[in-house]
Amino acid sequence: MFAAIWEYTVRPEAADAFEALYGPGGEWVVLFREHPGYRGTELLRSEIPDRYLTIDRWDSQAAYDAFLAAEKPRYAALDALGDALTLEERRIGRYTAAG
């Protein structure tokens, strides 16, 4: 199992739109579901106002990398939508299951 984890600081007025875009029925998940190896996404809201994490799970890093290679234009378009809703975006890291 592989996970890509991102942290976001969301514009206070954009929280609902951010949750709609990145949440379980959002456009990111719709795009991810089109690709083999996608396992799911968690959207987590912090106790710190306007701070979120996403955890995107894939069968493997190879499946995730294949998705990225195949979807550059659509990824960039969705990323631009997200940029308009956020003040900061930071990749926490890419993780594989231990053991």
C-alpha positions in Angstrom: 0.0 0.0 0.0 1.2 3.5 -0.9 -0.1 6.9 0.4 0.5 10.4 -0.7 -0.2 12.9 2.1 -0.8 16.6 1.6 -1.4 19.5 4.0 -3.5 22.6 3.1 -4.2 25.9 4.7 -7.6 26.9 3.3 -8.9 30.4 2.8 -11.5 30.9 5.6 -14.2 31.8 3.1 -13.5 28.7 0.9 -13.8 25.8 3.4 -17.0 24.5 1.9 -15.8 24.7 -1.6 -12.5 23.0 -0.6 -14.3 20.2 1.1 -16.5 19.7 -1.9 -13.4 19.5 -4.3 -11.3 17.3 -2.1 -13.9 15.3 -0.2 -15.3 11.8 -0.9 -17.5 12.9 -3.8 -15.2 15.6 -5.1 -13.6 16.0 -8.5 -10.2 14.7 -7.2 -11.8 11.4 -6.1 -13.8 11.2 -9.4 -10.5 11.5 -11.3 -8.6 9.1 -9.1 -11.3 6.4 -9.4 -10.7 6.2 -13.2 -7.3 4.6 -12.5 -6.3 1.1 -11.5 -4.8 0.8 -8.1 -6.7 3.7 -6.4 -7.9 2.6 -3.0 -9.4 5.8 -1.5 -8.9 9.3 -0.1 -9.4 10.6 3.4 -10.0 14.3 3.9 -9.1 15.3 7.5 -9.9 18.7 9.2 -7.5 19.8 11.9 -8.3 21.4 15.2 -6.3 24.3 13.8 -8.7 26.5 11.9 -8.6 26.2 8.1 -6.0 23.3 8.1 -6.6 20.0 6.3 -4.8 16.8 5.3 -5.6 14.6 2.4 -4.4 11.0 2.4 -4.6 9.4 -1.0 -4.2 5.6 -1.0 -3.0 3.5 -3.9 -2.0 -0.2 -4.3 1.6 1.0 -5.0 3.7 3.9 -5.8 3.9 2.6 -9.4 0.1 2.9 -9.7 0.2 6.4 -8.3 3.1 7.4 -10.6 1.2 5.9 -13.6 -1.8 8.0 -12.7 0.3 11.2 -12.5 1.9 10.5 -15.9 -1.4 9.8 -17.6 -3.3 12.8 -16.1 -1.0 15.8 -16.3 -3.4 18.2 -17.9 -6.4 17.2 -15.8 -4.3 17.1 -12.6 -3.0 20.6 -13.4 -6.6 21.9 -14.0 -7.8 20.5 -10.7 -4.7 21.7 -8.9 -5.4 25.3 -10.2 -8.9 25.1 -8.8 -7.5 24.0 -5.4 -4.9 26.8 -5.5 -7.7 29.4 -5.7 -9.1 27.9 -2.4 -5.9 27.7 -0.4 -3.3 29.9 1.1 -0.7 27.1 1.4 -0.3 23.6 0.1 2.5 21.3 1.3 3.4 17.7 0.4 3.9 15.9 3.7 5.3 12.9 1.9 4.9 9.7 0.1 4.7 6.6 2.3 4.6 2.8 1.8 3.2 0.3 4.2 5.8 -1.1 6.6 6.3 -4.8 6.9 
